[in-house]
């Protein structure tokens, strides 16, 4: 069991908690390190703290894992996240369409980053893709919400299918059709603002690790290597 000193030293701490929210959660889960985010939109007078789509993403992570502990303070401006074990399995999740408010109360749209509007399912998928293949079981994820993408903020599922899914296959996910089907991001039903009501599915097999032999530089640049 970790002592208090060891837990403190292993904690990922960020004072500007609203920046790179999903990436920091991903780093915490994959490294099995505690995460502390402070000052999450603390300067927003109308709606401080975590907005609805980020709270929804935390709920999705909680469904995908076992043993995760999430603590949010009363104003929603501080998050303590203790990652659990990635499980996978069949998961269905409703992505809020819009009208977010800070966890600590207060209305208004808030400033920047699409805080006052719904985020498409592509925003959730960007955060799930790095985690999906490391679960104990294959992932069968169904997301309901905005599927057409919000062009200035989030990619559509069609864009992710054409751009990100091929990279997963180059990393060895779904290459062996006898063991697992190739990854495929499908839109079952289209949905756009203001109602959403779209539906997309993502089946992904799990892997013990990823291979990198299919990735390389076509042309070596000045920053390709860093001397020790």
Secondary structure, 3 states (H helix, E strand, C coil): CCCHHHHHHCCEEECCCCCCHHHHHHHHHHHCCCEEECCCCCCCCCCCCCCHHHHHHHHHHHHHEECCEEEECCCCCCEEEECCEECCEEEEEECCCECCCCCCCCCCCCCCCCCCECCCHHHHHHHHHHHHCCCCCCEEEEEEECCCCCCCCCCCHHHHHHHCHHHHHHCCCCCCCCCCCCCEEEEEECCECCCECEEEEEEECCCCCCCCCCCCCCCCCCCCCCCC
